[in-house]
Amino acid sequence: MRVLLTGGAGYIGSHTATELLNAGHDVTVVDNLANGSRVAVRRAGRLANGVVAFHEDDLLDTRGIERTFEAGPFDAVVHFAGLKAVGESVAEPLRYYRINLTSTMNLVETMLAQGVRHLVFSSSATVYGDPERVPIDETCAVHDASNPYGRTKLFLERILEDVVRAHPDMNVARLRYFNPAGAHPSGDIGEDPSGIPNNLLPYVTQVAVGRREILTVNGDDYPTPDGTCIRDYLHVTDLARGHVAALEKLATHPGLVTYNLGTGRGQSVYEVIRAYERATGVEIPFRVGPRRAGDIPTSYTDPSLAEAELGWRAEKTIEDICRYAHEWQTRNPTGYPED
Ligand SMILES: NC(=O)c1ccc[n+]([C@@H]2O[C@H](COP(=O)([O-])OP(=O)(O)OC[C@H]3O[C@@H](n4cnc5c(N)ncnc54)[C@H](O)[C@@H]3O)[C@@H](O)[C@H]2O)c1
């Protein structure tokens, strides 16, 4: 397939570009580089002995999207582009609603006009809010999120339902990611957050290479066995392969489908720290800080639907995640170089 990746210069998008090339697809990335890197796009191509075409454009600009589609035709779109920082979304709700909602609506309108009928959408386990049960499967209720970022995912899921209802020839896969982490085993591409990382693994890797002094654990008085939050850490190349599988599913014209992507196992913050130390031999100093607003105690998925319908399963362990994340951060201590 000829696949357009929006936001493909970012973390998950660049890993997906590599896996799509490995699976024999053609890949074009459109990204405004707000949080992405041209270097990531180039390296993603090189890792698969191929080339990823790149367009710098903003999905808020309808003319920009049309320009990108002129480089097609495309068979499918994988839509990663958007803003993702929960705290920032609380401080700047309108920016989050404008960018995440408007860019997606612009994209889907252009797809409809151009006759592109397959869309894979990056959703998130955040749509389950404080889940009614764990492991979380796709029949669990979705809840209003506690922050504007989560709400954009919820709204977009609903908008895509309406689009498929109105255009029954559209095929949309909504992938609800659990906690993407780690880096490509080569150490060439990885997670490169700006500022203080929101996610645990990049925080740990930055402490491991001496870029930050100490890890702050956000609360150890949760109702979990060791008091720290439990999450389902999913290796980013496993997640990338999930997108390849979802695209192949869309080719069978299923209409609207929704899958949780995770490992089915939960790890506490302390378990991740110990796994990191085991995998790398580097000690991670930490201190316990207060709870972070909005964090739920436990979240992990039941991945059996994705396994049954996509033939997909996460393969990498938490030690793999730690080892590859460490390799990436050691080789790129300050992230991607300027292009
Ligand atoms: N990383 C996670 O923990 C996680 C978890 C669940 C869901 N998601 C979702 O997955 C997607 C990808 O996440 P990521 O971690 O790779 O994020 P990322 O920030 O690394 O990548 C997003 C990319 O989108 C680009 N972008 C943003 N606004 C754009 C616009 N208007 N036009 C064009 N490009 C634009 C950015 O420059 C960036 O390269 C996001 O939609 C995110 O909400 C991420």
The ligand as an SDF file (V2000), in Angstrom:
LIG
                    3D

 44 48  0  0  0  0  0  0  0  0999 V2000
    3.3720    8.4960   23.2680 N   0  0  0  0  0  0  0  0  0  0  0  0
    2.3310    8.1000   23.9990 C   0  0  0  0  0  0  0  0  0  0  0  0
    2.4920    7.7700   25.1840 O   0  0  0  0  0  0  0  0  0  0  0  0
    0.9460    7.9990   23.3940 C   0  0  0  0  0  0  0  0  0  0  0  0
   -0.0400    7.2410   24.0510 C   0  0  0  0  0  0  0  0  0  0  0  0
   -1.3200    7.1700   23.4850 C   0  0  0  0  0  0  0  0  0  0  0  0
   -1.6000    7.8510   22.3020 C   0  0  0  0  0  0  0  0  0  0  0  0
   -0.6380    8.5790   21.7050 N   0  0  0  0  0  0  0  0  0  0  0  0
   -0.9560    9.3080   20.4710 C   0  0  0  0  0  0  0  0  0  0  0  0
   -0.1390    8.8310   19.4210 O   0  0  0  0  0  0  0  0  0  0  0  0
    0.1590    9.8790   18.5040 C   0  0  0  0  0  0  0  0  0  0  0  0
    1.6540    9.9540   18.3020 C   0  0  0  0  0  0  0  0  0  0  0  0
    2.2620   10.1640   19.5620 O   0  0  0  0  0  0  0  0  0  0  0  0
    3.8360   10.3750   19.6960 P   0  0  0  0  0  0  0  0  0  0  0  0
    4.1980    9.9500   21.0640 O   0  0  0  0  0  0  0  0  0  0  0  0
    4.5510    9.8020   18.5220 O   0  0  0  0  0  0  0  0  0  0  0  0
    3.8770   11.9660   19.6520 O   0  0  0  0  0  0  0  0  0  0  0  0
    4.9380   12.9370   18.9540 P   0  0  0  0  0  0  0  0  0  0  0  0
    4.7070   14.3020   19.5080 O   0  0  0  0  0  0  0  0  0  0  0  0
    6.3030   12.3710   19.0560 O   0  0  0  0  0  0  0  0  0  0  0  0
    4.4730   12.8980   17.4250 O   0  0  0  0  0  0  0  0  0  0  0  0
    3.4110   13.6880   16.9390 C   0  0  0  0  0  0  0  0  0  0  0  0
    3.9020   14.3860   15.6830 C   0  0  0  0  0  0  0  0  0  0  0  0
    2.8360   15.1780   15.1530 O   0  0  0  0  0  0  0  0  0  0  0  0
    3.4030   16.3890   14.6390 C   0  0  0  0  0  0  0  0  0  0  0  0
    2.3250   17.3780   14.6010 N   0  0  0  0  0  0  0  0  0  0  0  0
    1.6630   17.9430   15.6530 C   0  0  0  0  0  0  0  0  0  0  0  0
    0.7430   18.8010   15.2070 N   0  0  0  0  0  0  0  0  0  0  0  0
    0.7790   18.7680   13.8430 C   0  0  0  0  0  0  0  0  0  0  0  0
    0.0560   19.4460   12.8170 C   0  0  0  0  0  0  0  0  0  0  0  0
   -0.9000   20.3220   13.1100 N   0  0  0  0  0  0  0  0  0  0  0  0
    0.3710   19.1820   11.5160 N   0  0  0  0  0  0  0  0  0  0  0  0
    1.3630   18.3050   11.2310 C   0  0  0  0  0  0  0  0  0  0  0  0
    2.0840   17.6320   12.1550 N   0  0  0  0  0  0  0  0  0  0  0  0
    1.7890   17.8700   13.4460 C   0  0  0  0  0  0  0  0  0  0  0  0
    4.5360   16.7200   15.6000 C   0  0  0  0  0  0  0  0  0  0  0  0
    5.5100   17.5470   15.0200 O   0  0  0  0  0  0  0  0  0  0  0  0
    5.0880   15.3350   15.9340 C   0  0  0  0  0  0  0  0  0  0  0  0
    6.1450   14.9820   15.0680 O   0  0  0  0  0  0  0  0  0  0  0  0
   -0.4660   11.1410   19.0870 C   0  0  0  0  0  0  0  0  0  0  0  0
   -1.7120   11.3680   18.4740 O   0  0  0  0  0  0  0  0  0  0  0  0
   -0.6450   10.8040   20.5520 C   0  0  0  0  0  0  0  0  0  0  0  0
   -1.7150   11.5100   21.1370 O   0  0  0  0  0  0  0  0  0  0  0  0
    0.6360    8.6650   22.2130 C   0  0  0  0  0  0  0  0  0  0  0  0
  1  2  1  0
  2  3  2  0
  2  4  1  0
  4  5  1  0
  4 44  2  0
  5  6  2  0
  6  7  1  0
  7  8  2  0
  8  9  1  0
  8 44  1  0
  9 10  1  0
  9 42  1  0
 10 11  1  0
 11 12  1  0
 11 40  1  0
 12 13  1  0
 13 14  1  0
 14 15  2  0
 14 16  1  0
 14 17  1  0
 17 18  1  0
 18 19  2  0
 18 20  1  0
 18 21  1  0
 21 22  1  0
 22 23  1  0
 23 24  1  0
 23 38  1  0
 24 25  1  0
 25 26  1  0
 25 36  1  0
 26 27  1  0
 26 35  1  0
 27 28  2  0
 28 29  1  0
 29 30  1  0
 29 35  2  0
 30 31  1  0
 30 32  2  0
 32 33  1  0
 33 34  2  0
 34 35  1  0
 36 37  1  0
 36 38  1  0
 38 39  1  0
 40 41  1  0
 40 42  1  0
 42 43  1  0
M  CHG  2   8   1  16  -1
M  END
$$$$
